[in-house]
Amino acid sequence: AMAEKAGYKHFMLKEIFEQPQAITNTVRGRINLETGEVVLPEITLGEEDLRAIERIYLVACGTSWHAALVAKYWIEKYAAIPVEVDIASEFRYRSLLVNERVLTLAISQSGETADTLAGIRRAARLGSKVITICNVVGSTMTREADGTIYTHAGPEIGVASTKAFIAQLAALFLFTLYLSQLKRSIPVEHRRRLGQHLIDSARVVQELLPKIREQIGTMIESFYQCRDFLFVGRGLNYPIALEGALKLKEISYIHAEGYAAGELKHGPIALIDKDMPVLAITPKDSVYQKTISNIEEIKARQGRLILIGTEGDTQLEKITEDVIYLPAVHEDLNPIIYTIPAQLLSYEIAVRRGCDVDQPRNLAKSVTVE
Ligand code: AGP
């Protein structure tokens, strides 16, 4: 049966608005907020095997790869395990340094992506332990892995992944907390608080969705006809810049690129002129001042800035009139919050350009051939 759009114009919009639920459903029952304990019984690997893990490969494609890039920051910070992030089509053919103390973690909405599947098969053959983070129950990857952490985002119909991505972030944060518990790398109370922040992020997303959608709806009038778009961010939000650019490319066919803000001066700043929109993710985080310096360089070259930053940061209005404010959350959960405006901007621009948002040209929901 055809899934319904529940009054929304597109599945993509419906799925963007289902993100608070996707977070809640993914986290439910997996953190005990009294004890700070994380439980992931679906991981059938023994705790001893997991505790012995010395290195992690995160393997994925597209949007799922962006979730992996965020998770590297989390796992290295809280579980103190070195992480490498690979695009699956590269991972499957390069030489790998794998043994039974290496964990390969595949991230996939569908669980059927050909390159990711080939990647875990190869890693397993070389002796790696394999876990998947997956949204489709019983999919091929979940059957082959030593354990699955399901994202409970519900069926995702839009070709452009939205709620599956947010659920992947939630699952990866949970998994980070789980590793920190096995490794005793952070105090219990710290883990409990981080778990609470993750749970709270669902409510924050719920509250900001309608407000931000309305604001972006008017803002895009002066941007929707542009030919190119840059997205920039630092740290944990650099992958969110990549994700924003991918969303815009996929559904609006505008050429877009995501960059680490500090990397602009090494080339892409040559592109900046009065016709180049640049969406910059500028929360009040530990790299805020550094990002602002990069933004000033864009402004000095007349780039058309859209800033997404923290409520109350009046500094941003002095730089550009196009500012989107988001509530302050724990710095490490900013990727969940800052993804929302990037998704909505892409959605509204694509609709304004008359594009087929749910079924963009040349794309399939899951790429099951190489
Ligand atoms: C996302 O908007 C894309 N349509 C695409 O990049 C997707 O994330 C990629 O093909 C990976 O799919 P998977 O998560 O099902 O493995």
Residues whose N, C-alpha, C, O or C-beta is under 5 A from the ligand:
A	BS01	AGP	C61 G62 T63 S64 I107 S108 Q109 S110 G111 T113 V159 A160 S161 A364 K365 S366 V367
